[in-house]
Structures are given as C-alpha cells and as structure tokens.
Amino acid sequence: MKITKIETFLLHVPVTGSQIADSAHRITHWGVPGVILHTAGGLRGYGYTGTHAHTALDRLITDCIAQTYGPLLEGEDAQDVQRLWRKLCHFPPAQWVGRSGITQLALAAVDIALWDLKAKAAGLPLWKLLGGCRPGGIEAYNTDGGWLNLTTAQVVENCRRFVGEGYPGVKIKVGSPNPNDDLRRIEAVRAAIGPDVKFMVDANGKWDLPTALNTARKFEDYDIYWFEEPLWYDDVEGHAALARATRTPVALGEQLYSLDAFAAFVRAGAVHFVQADVTRVGGITEWWQVADLALAHHLPVAPHAGDMGQVHLHTALAHPACTMVEFIPWIRHCFEEPIVVKDGLFVPPQQPGAGSTVTAGALQEFGIR
Ligand code: MG
C-alpha cells in the first residue's frame, strides 16, 4: 500500500450557537487541520487534529504535515503504521523543535490517516481491526450544554433535555472568578437531573491549588463524578496534592502530548480518569500506549473529544480501559459516517476505516483556502 501523494486540508466549522466559552477559551469555530494520504491502489486515508480555528497556527500544522512529514512518507508502505510513527516521531529536526505542540498535532493527523488506511485495506471499521471489545456500543456523556457563557437557566434546561434523551452523564464548565457562582450552578443542575446521572465539572486549568482544594471539598455535597483540569495542565504535584485531599476524582489529559507526560501523572497518583486525546498525543498509536498505561494501573480512560468523537469511538470500542466517550456534535456532519448516540450509547460504526473520512461537501463548505 504505497503512499503516492500527501494532500492537506483545513476546515473551520461553526460551533453550536455561534460561540461557546469555558474558563480559558472563547471560540466560534472548531479547526480541523488534516491530511489525505493517497495510495497506489487508490485507497485514501484521512486524518486530522483539532484546534481553535486560528488560521495562521493551523497553517503551521498543515505545513508541518506537507513539508516535513510528507517527504518522509512518500513511497512508504502505509501498512507499517508503527514503523512510520517512530520514523516521524523520532525525526531529529522535528524532535529538536518540538516533542509537543504543532509537530505533535501534525503527527497525530498523519497517524490517524495511516490507521484509517489500514482499516480500509482490511475492509473493517477500525474498532474491529483493533480487537472489538464492545460490539454493543459504549456510554456517551454530553458536554455541549454546559458552557460558561450560558445562563444557569440555559445550562439546567440543556442538561435536563440530555437526560430526557437518555444520556447517562452530563458535563458543565466551572472555573468562574467567584467559585460560589459555579457552586450555585452545580446545585441547580444536580437538582434538575436527579441523583442517578453522572455529573462532571471542568475548570479548564483555571484555578490555583488553594481555590481548587476549597471548592473540591464543596463539590462532595453534589456527588460530582469527576473534577476535570482543576489546575494548570502540567502541574503534576498540584494535582497529586488535590487528589489526596478530596473524595472527588480528578480527570485530566486533554492538554498532555505524550506517553511520558501521562506516566508522570499516573506515577504521582495525580489522575483518576485518563483523558488522552488521539488528536493531541501522537495519534492512535500513542493514544493506545497511554490507554495501556492506564489499564496497567486500573484507571479508566474517558477520551477528550478533540476529534469530536469520530475516531475515539473506534479506539474506545476496542480498548478495554475505556468506559465512556464525550459527545460534542460540532463537526459530525462533515464525515461520511457521523457518530450516532442512541439511548445514551454510541452506536458502533460499520464502514471500513477510522471514522475520519471527510465528505467532499464539507471540504467545499468549510475549507479554508
Ligand atoms: Mg475539558
């Protein structure tokens, strides 16, 4: 399966309600810098990463794919995913300028495209190729109603609707300047959804350790399923201290770029729910390594949806450490086989590939030239 051509693309797709905010970000579009790997036999593999749709930065990612990784891939056998991942990941000039950030996001897009090709060549959806652990589906939780720019009444209404639709879990944003504002919102949501729904909160790295310690103790009154990114993303010791001090489990990983970064948090007892993201660690290959690390420590994996669920649905259906997948529907209409949730479960995809094939219509409608 010889790679004959490397083509990049860039989509900017509007988010729900024209704008969303958490404690650290305010965005109007989801960025999808990606790659199409063409092969001699005619198969095409699609891969992409996820960004906040900043054109100049997104261009650095697609340029890295086209100009740095492209020449390393041309003429190679796309079946050799592990070898090619190592070739790109350990390419000395790329390592020199970044083992995280833009080079890693570019690597993620390429690796997903390679796995997409491998599954298409096998005639199987990727989750089947990887061993198919959950043919009946996997639990979904809905994040797309709890943004910080919404009123408490809107968040309560959204969460109540999600529960009515069958979602077994919901997540809302916290990290307000006054944590009491978040506590009032949490109290209102818990009262609306009842005691049996999994209820997660996400501070997007906003708070310092004293604020997080104080607030996490108060979360315990509302049976919070996890407290996501309470502190600065790379603060291993701070998260470990928080994890020791509260009964509310700590979730993190959406901003970690490597197996080594996850290993540091796991070794320190600083994480309970491992939220590796295929679009940020170096693709499916490194995501699987992180999931194995979690499994070895008996920690659940609940991937962050930088891919908006299209690819994680496959990896989560296959890896035994995964317990649930985040649902955010912003870009699902861009794919040939969009993710589907029915009665609170993601429905296993049936088409060959990694779920990453973008439609011609989406390239036309949302493509940035
Ligand atoms: Mg998050």
Boltz pocket constraint, residues with backbone or C-beta under 6 A from the ligand:
constraints:
  - pocket:
      binder: B
      contacts: [[A, 202], [A, 204], [A, 228], [A, 229], [A, 254], [A, 304]]
      max_distance: 6.0
